[in-house]
Amino acid sequence: MPQLNPSPWLAIMVFSWLTFLIIIPPKIMAHIFPNEPTPQSTEKPTTETWNWPWL
């Protein structure tokens, strides 16, 4: 039966994994985001307590 011959399927699997691991990641990592994130301040905002009228 031809599907039991691992020769062509092994080559297809190896070439597809090489494509996924070598060619595609640099293309994805070279993507430039249109808006760079701005750094947030490290100080915590002050919150005021609520004045509940029914308590």
C-alpha positions, -999 to 999 in steps of 0.1 A, spaced: 0 0 0 15 34 -10 6 52 22 28 29 42 59 40 24 74 67 47 98 82 22 77 109 6 56 117 37 87 121 59 102 145 34 70 165 32 68 166 70 104 177 74 101 205 48 69 218 63 84 219 98 115 236 84 92 262 68 74 268 100 105 270 121 130 288 99 111 310 73 79 321 91 92 333 125 115 360 112 87 374 90 64 375 121 91 390 143 98 417 117 63 431 120 62 467 132 34 478 154 18 511 142 16 525 177 44 521 202 31 517 238 37 546 261 52 538 295 29 543 324 38 560 356 47 537 385 29 557 412 -5 544 422 -35 567 417 -51 580 449 -86 569 454 -111 586 476 -135 567 498 -172 570 490 -195 587 514 -225 564 516 -255 584 528 -275 554 541 -248 539 563 
